[in-house]
Amino acid sequence: MNIFTFLKERWHLIAALILMALVIVGASTFLINFLKTSDTSILEFRRPTTHDDSKKSMYLVGISGNDVPPFIMYDRGVPTGLDISLIQWISNDIEINITFVQVFSPREGLDALRYEEIDMLLSGLSITPRRMEEFLFSDPYLSTAQQIAVRESSSLTLNNFYIGPGIIGVNGGSTSYEMTYDLLMKQNLESTSRVREITGVKQLAEDLVNRKIDFMVVDERYMEVLAQEYPLKVIGSIFTGEEYGIAFRKDDVALQRMVSASLKKLLNSPEWNTIKYTYYPDLVE
């Protein structure tokens, strides 16, 4: 049997073998290309957007969801204020991406930080010994005290604040609440029943003006701004030695050091006075 006869009698088998070979080659090529594309997509998705591989691709920054002037304020839903400018300057300096996450009280913000829902927290947040037991803080960037205010037309005095009558409003979950409660405990245990936690310092001022409360206690830095907008008067100050800082989890030492170093650079630069003057001219030294 010559070669031509062999091929003629077995052409169906040969055609099938050739077709099978083409299918195998095509399938192999498709699979290789698919795997290459998949691997590249995964790597690109996971690749940090920063130049430093030790940094995360995005850091979540907790800020107040309520106006806390001059630190956090909202203009058509967009956060502005001294703290926003501060953290944006830092993020540009150390080349990290940040996303703001709203929290509605210092207590809620610290809980979010504790349970790793955010990476850092600021919003005129006071550094206190109690908070330092559980969290790390940046170096302080401003100091404050607590102030007590009443309606502009009120005849209530500082003595009434301590022994009554009158309902005392404080910002919920804040050091104002802690300080007021502890202070009244020393005077008269029953006086603590007069304390009402209210969410947001602007809501406090509105409740005071609308006679829902008789006194309000907030940080001095807040009070000076609120007094320009609402008819209220300060009747006393409590010098607590508080300072504002940025909070971190205890295990985030690298992040705390990185942000603190940048904050120190900002505080020693002309840009810091520019930021303070923009939101709070009286703070400029």
Order of alpha helices (4+ residues) and beta strands (2+ residues): alpha-alpha-beta-beta-beta-alpha-beta-alpha-beta-beta-alpha-beta-beta-alpha-beta-alpha-beta-alpha-beta-alpha-beta-beta-alpha-alpha
